């Protein structure tokens, strides 16, 4: 019970610190404006989105997947400075002197800052909901967007968040942010038909390619025309498993670092 209260306290603190960042909201509002512009064009030409001949579930899943191509990039960038900022401002030393396990503080920081970053990101998905309601007049698009968001988007976000919090402990933050943006395009939307190896056609893609095709049955996702259910499930479990592994490695590294001091 004591550790649970500490976990909630750290989570609440990290959530407040992250949700109050103006730059975070400005960036996602900018993305939302771009999305609105694209959707306005689709309203004039609904056949381009498949609204005339596709099932509602396929239309919704395709829309959620499309937004997921770019929206996780700001999340990875804004989470990269969480641990370095604590060290720079001395908050890290304050947390160390307080009761509570290091693992509890790491999980609280991870959950609080990640949740706070996802909230402004979800604004773009509420815009998608409005667009689908306007075009289809079907209220079932609302739960479908929420379910697809949990399946397609959230596993990749948790995966990205774990690396973005852990890697800057050994990398300069601007360097990690630069490498992350390059990785995102190379590992998710880079054509596998080139001479440069890429992860964009494997179950390790956090963009949700195999989850979309294997579990939700979306046809013609970039680089993957179709996939069996077990590959989609394997991608989902692998992303979540690696997330836990990265947080474990971060805990071991910070424990070793504290022991040296």
C-alpha positions as a printed NumPy array, in Angstrom:
array([[  0.   ,   0.   ,   0.   ],
       [  2.878,   2.381,   0.839],
       [  4.541,   1.819,  -2.548],
       [  1.178,   2.206,  -4.287],
       [  0.758,   5.683,  -2.746],
       [  4.275,   6.631,  -3.818],
       [  3.57 ,   5.344,  -7.323],
       [  0.404,   7.447,  -7.557],
       [  2.246,  10.471,  -6.188],
       [  5.058,  10.224,  -8.735],
       [  2.552,   9.541, -11.516],
       [  0.514,  12.624, -10.577],
       [  3.63 ,  14.811, -10.375],
       [  4.953,  13.677, -13.751],
       [  1.526,  14.04 , -15.31 ],
       [  1.194,  17.641, -14.117],
       [  4.7  ,  18.594, -15.233],
       [  4.176,  17.18 , -18.725],
       [  0.576,  18.241, -19.364],
       [  1.453,  21.881, -18.591],
       [  4.057,  22.147, -21.35 ],
       [  2.791,  24.705, -23.838],
       [  5.055,  23.443, -26.604],
       [  3.449,  20.012, -26.314],
       [ -0.025,  21.402, -26.966],
       [  1.165,  23.764, -29.693],
       [  2.743,  20.929, -31.683],
       [ -0.271,  18.629, -31.456],
       [ -2.663,  21.487, -32.248],
       [ -0.552,  22.106, -35.349],
       [ -0.933,  18.445, -36.325],
       [ -4.668,  18.696, -35.674],
       [ -4.909,  21.684, -38.016],
       [ -3.197,  19.697, -40.785],
       [ -5.563,  16.78 , -40.2  ],
       [ -8.586,  19.074, -40.377],
       [ -7.364,  20.405, -43.708],
       [ -6.955,  16.878, -45.108],
       [-10.363,  15.761, -43.84 ],
       [-12.055,  18.793, -45.381],
       [-10.69 ,  17.677, -48.728],
       [-11.988,  14.162, -48.106],
       [-15.456,  15.491, -47.335],
       [-15.547,  16.856, -50.866],
       [-14.26 ,  13.547, -52.293],
       [-15.422,  10.738, -49.967],
       [-14.585,   8.049, -52.519],
       [-10.871,   8.68 , -51.881],
       [-11.308,   7.474, -48.3  ],
       [-13.387,   4.459, -49.202],
       [-16.534,   5.734, -47.516],
       [-18.684,   4.604, -50.412],
       [-17.691,   0.952, -50.622],
       [-15.947,  -0.194, -47.424],
       [-17.332,  -1.502, -44.14 ],
       [-17.428,   0.987, -41.268],
       [-14.957,  -1.081, -39.228],
       [-12.445,  -1.026, -42.082],
       [-12.889,   2.707, -42.667],
       [-12.359,   3.476, -38.969],
       [ -9.337,   1.209, -38.61 ],
       [ -7.75 ,   2.655, -41.748],
       [ -8.252,   6.191, -40.41 ],
       [ -6.712,   5.351, -37.023],
       [ -3.765,   3.661, -38.711],
       [ -3.218,   6.626, -41.053],
       [ -3.012,   9.105, -38.164],
       [ -0.561,   6.795, -36.427],
       [  1.962,   7.235, -39.233],
       [  3.114,  10.64 , -37.898],
       [  1.507,  11.419, -34.536],
       [  3.856,   9.263, -32.352],
       [  6.867,  11.338, -33.468],
       [  6.142,  14.312, -31.143],
       [  5.494,  11.868, -28.292],
       [  8.963,  10.391, -28.615],
       [ 10.551,  13.826, -28.852],
       [  8.753,  15.348, -25.849],
       [  9.439,  12.39 , -23.557],
       [ 13.158,  12.341, -24.268],
       [ 14.074,  15.028, -21.717],
       [ 12.188,  13.707, -18.696],
       [ 15.11 ,  12.042, -16.88 ],
       [ 17.806,  14.539, -18.011],
       [ 15.609,  17.445, -16.865],
       [ 15.262,  15.916, -13.392],
       [ 19.036,  15.647, -13.138],
       [ 19.562,  19.177, -14.409],
       [ 17.095,  20.733, -11.964],
       [ 18.087,  18.605,  -8.955],
       [ 14.682,  16.913,  -8.688],
       [ 16.375,  13.553,  -9.16 ],
       [ 18.347,  14.004,  -5.917],
       [ 15.145,  14.962,  -4.105],
       [ 13.402,  11.8  ,  -5.286],
       [ 16.409,   9.695,  -4.261],
       [ 16.285,  11.034,  -0.704],
       [ 12.575,  10.218,  -0.384],
       [ 11.214,   6.795,   0.654],
       [ 10.189,   4.482,  -2.128],
       [ 11.791,   1.974,  -4.439],
       [ 13.622,   3.155,  -7.531],
       [ 11.445,   0.849,  -9.626],
       [  8.326,   2.572,  -8.262],
       [  9.639,   5.991,  -9.275],
       [ 10.584,   4.765, -12.753],
       [  7.14 ,   3.25 , -13.39 ],
       [  5.425,   6.36 , -12.01 ],
       [  7.506,   8.645, -14.199],
       [  6.887,   6.472, -17.249],
       [  3.123,   6.202, -16.776],
       [  2.55 ,   9.818, -15.752],
       [  4.566,  11.488, -18.496],
       [  3.337,   9.066, -21.181],
       [ -0.326,   9.535, -20.268],
       [  0.072,  13.315, -20.239],
       [  1.606,  13.234, -23.715],
       [ -1.073,  10.931, -25.125],
       [ -3.925,  13.227, -24.048],
       [ -3.182,  16.141, -26.436],
       [ -2.346,  13.582, -29.105],
       [ -5.837,  12.106, -28.765],
       [ -7.311,  15.452, -29.825],
       [ -6.515,  14.447, -33.397],
       [ -8.52 ,  11.255, -32.961],
       [-11.526,  13.193, -31.683],
       [-11.348,  15.143, -34.944],
       [-11.398,  11.819, -36.81 ],
       [-14.471,  10.79 , -34.793],
       [-16.244,  14.006, -35.798],
       [-15.357,  13.427, -39.447],
       [-16.673,   9.85 , -39.382],
       [-19.89 ,  10.889, -37.642],
       [-20.431,  13.592, -40.245],
       [-19.812,  11.25 , -43.16 ],
       [-21.429,   8.032, -41.949],
       [-24.056,   9.271, -39.436],
       [-23.214,   6.116, -37.471],
       [-22.547,   6.47 , -33.726],
       [-20.771,   3.102, -33.706],
       [-17.773,   4.899, -35.188],
       [-17.064,   6.308, -31.7  ],
       [-16.448,   2.97 , -29.906],
       [-14.689,   1.641, -33.004],
       [-12.181,   4.515, -32.934],
       [-11.576,   3.959, -29.212],
       [-11.025,   0.207, -29.623],
       [ -8.767,   0.66 , -32.653],
       [ -6.828,   3.357, -30.804],
       [ -6.158,   0.916, -27.959],
       [ -5.139,  -1.886, -30.346],
       [ -3.233,  -0.069, -33.092],
       [ -1.844,   3.029, -31.411],
       [ -1.316,   2.417, -27.69 ],
       [  1.113,  -0.572, -27.923],
       [  3.405,   1.412, -30.217],
       [  3.167,   4.502, -28.005],
       [  4.14 ,   2.481, -24.921],
       [  7.034,   1.006, -26.896],
       [  8.239,   4.421, -28.082],
       [  7.771,   6.   , -24.64 ],
       [  9.939,   3.369, -22.938],
       [ 12.85 ,   3.971, -25.31 ],
       [ 12.401,   7.754, -25.213],
       [ 12.649,   7.802, -21.423],
       [ 15.422,   5.215, -21.14 ],
       [ 17.831,   6.023, -23.985],
       [ 18.574,   9.671, -23.027],
       [ 20.179,   8.393, -19.819],
       [ 23.191,   7.513, -21.97 ],
       [ 22.594,   9.698, -25.049],
       [ 22.55 ,  13.475, -25.492],
       [ 18.866,  14.434, -25.741],
       [ 19.047,  16.311, -29.108],
       [ 21.03 ,  13.411, -30.565],
       [ 18.432,  10.896, -29.426],
       [ 15.6  ,  13.027, -30.811],
       [ 17.344,  13.26 , -34.176],
       [ 18.001,   9.508, -34.253],
       [ 14.446,   8.748, -33.185],
       [ 12.904,  10.723, -36.056],
       [ 15.197,   8.943, -38.508],
       [ 14.363,   5.568, -36.962],
       [ 10.629,   6.239, -37.153],
       [ 10.632,   6.704, -40.911],
       [ 13.255,   4.004, -41.524],
       [ 11.598,   1.416, -39.294],
       [  7.963,   2.104, -40.174],
       [  7.432,   3.643, -43.602],
       [ 10.684,   2.996, -45.488],
       [ 10.254,   0.71 , -48.477],
       [ 11.64 ,  -2.79 , -47.8  ],
       [ 12.341,  -3.218, -51.513],
       [ 15.503,  -1.104, -51.336],
       [ 19.059,  -2.264, -50.707],
       [ 19.075,  -0.791, -47.188],
       [ 17.692,  -3.233, -44.576],
       [ 14.645,  -1.975, -42.701],
       [ 12.23 ,  -3.097, -39.985],
       [  9.224,  -1.659, -41.82 ],
       [  7.991,  -5.08 , -42.918],
       [  8.436,  -6.931, -39.635],
       [  6.321,  -7.455, -36.526],
       [  8.617,  -4.999, -34.729],
       [  6.953,  -1.979, -36.342],
       [  5.336,   0.175, -33.6  ],
       [  3.21 ,   1.89 , -36.243],
       [  0.817,  -1.069, -35.912],
       [  1.15 ,  -2.553, -39.38 ],
       [  0.693,  -6.21 , -38.426],
       [ -1.845,  -5.43 , -35.715],
       [ -3.939,  -3.61 , -38.322],
       [ -3.778,  -6.349, -40.932],
       [ -3.618,  -9.431, -38.718],
       [ -6.067,  -8.586, -35.922],
       [ -8.333,  -5.996, -37.55 ],
       [ -8.117,  -7.246, -41.122],
       [ -7.328,  -3.935, -42.847],
       [ -6.347,  -4.674, -46.462],
       [ -3.425,  -3.054, -48.244],
       [ -1.534,  -1.513, -45.337],
       [  1.83 ,  -0.134, -46.607],
       [  4.322,  -2.944, -47.281],
       [  1.967,  -5.637, -45.931],
       [ -1.013,  -6.667, -48.052],
       [ -2.314,  -9.196, -45.535],
       [ -1.215, -11.076, -42.43 ],
       [ -2.611, -13.946, -40.347],
       [ -4.091, -13.285, -36.916],
       [ -1.168, -14.875, -35.08 ],
       [  1.309, -12.397, -36.626],
       [ -0.813,  -9.472, -35.479],
       [ -1.021, -10.934, -31.987],
       [  2.717, -11.64 , -31.982],
       [  3.429,  -8.027, -32.936],
       [  1.183,  -6.754, -30.137],
       [  2.762,  -8.999, -27.496],
       [  6.286,  -8.325, -28.724],
       [  5.85 ,  -4.543, -28.514],
       [  4.49 ,  -4.805, -24.972],
       [  7.157,  -7.304, -23.944],
       [ 10.001,  -5.125, -25.226],
       [  8.457,  -2.165, -23.386],
       [  8.685,  -4.045, -20.09 ],
       [ 12.209,  -5.196, -20.927],
       [ 13.411,  -1.644, -21.657],
       [ 12.007,  -0.372, -18.345],
       [ 13.695,  -3.264, -16.55 ],
       [ 17.037,  -2.455, -18.172],
       [ 16.564,   1.204, -17.224],
       [ 15.944,   0.202, -13.607],
       [ 19.058,  -1.998, -13.571],
       [ 21.183,   0.751, -15.087],
       [ 19.989,   3.449, -12.665],
       [ 20.458,   1.036,  -9.734],
       [ 24.03 ,   0.406, -10.847],
       [ 24.599,   4.137, -11.262],
       [ 23.309,   4.857,  -7.748],
       [ 25.525,   2.118,  -6.29 ],
       [ 28.596,   3.779,  -7.799],
       [ 27.863,   7.127,  -6.136]])
